[in-house]
Amino acid sequence: MHLDVVSSEVRGSLEVRQRSGRTYLYDRFRVGTKMKSRYLGEDTPELRRRLARQTGSKVDAQDRKVRMSRLARILKAEGMIAPDRATGKLLLALARAGLFQQGGMLIGTDAFVVYQGELGVKIVPNTLPSNDENGSLNVKRLSIAVDDQMRDFPGNFQRMVSFEAAPEASERPIWKWRQSGSAVGIEFLTPRLGKQCAFPLPTFLGSAPALDELHFLIENPIPALALYRSGVLVKIPRPERFAIYKLMVASRRHDGKGAAQASKDRAQAGFLIRVLAEDRPDDLAEAYEQALSQREEWRKSIASSLEGMPETKHYLGGLA
C-alpha cells in the first residue's frame, strides 16, 4: 500500500528526466501560474504498472491511509519492534524529502530491525541495543548510504529537512547530523572509488567516509517498512548481503567500543544466516560466493569472523 501511495498521488503529467545514465519519473503539475515537479522514482516497469492502475481518487487514498494505520497497530500489538519517536520522526522527514526514493539507503541496526517484516521473523534481543519501556528501539544515530549517483542529490534537501551540522573530531572530513531539537543524528556513508577516503556531499553540507565493502552491501536494495505511525517506506540492503557484510566488518573491530560492535555484528550476521539458510538458501549462497570471489581480504575477514561462529560456519558450508 505504501508503494501505491507514490503512484496514486500524481496530480499532473509524467515528466521523464535523465541523470547520470539513469531515467527518473516526475509528476509535473501547475500551482497557480507556476509549474512544479515532484519526484516519483526511477523509471521501471513496476512503477509504470502502478501508475497505470491507480485512479488517484481521494476516497481510495483515505481508505488506504486508514487501513495502513490499522495494520501498523496490529503489527505493534503482535510484538513487531518499532523505532522510538525521535528516530521515527527523523525517518519520516527523510522519506518525505525523497531521500529513499532517490537512492538513499538505511543501513546498520536500523535496517536489521526492518528485516523482521521482510523475513517474517522476531528479532533476537541480543542483536539489538536496549529498548524503551514501550518496546521501541532506541537508536542514537542513523547510518545512511548514498551511492555515487546520489552525491548530487536533486532538490533542496536542507529546506525540506531541518538539521544542524555537528562535525565529528576526526582526521577525515566526516560530518554527522542531528535533527534540530533531537538527540538522533545521521552519518552519511558512500562506497569507495579509487583511493579517496571521503567524498564531499554539497547537498548535505558535509562529506561522507568512503568504505570498501559498501558497494557490495547496497547493490540491488529492497523497499521495506519502518513501523512508525502508519509506516515509513525506506530502502534497505538485501538481507543476504547485509549478513555477509557484517561478517566482513566484524573481524576489523577490536578493543573497547569496537569489540562490542563486532559482537553485535556477528550476532546479527548469525541470526540472518540461520533464517536465510532455511528460507532463502539460493540468495544467501549467491551473496556468499560473490563476496568470496571478489577480494582476498574479504575472504580473510569472513573466515576470521567465522572462526568463533561454528553454527554459522556450518550453515554456510551446507549451501554448496
Summary of the structure (lengths in Angstrom):
residues: 320
radius of gyration: 20.2
end to end distance: 37.5
largest distance: 66.5
contacts: 987
relative contact order: 0.11
helix: 45%
strand: 24%
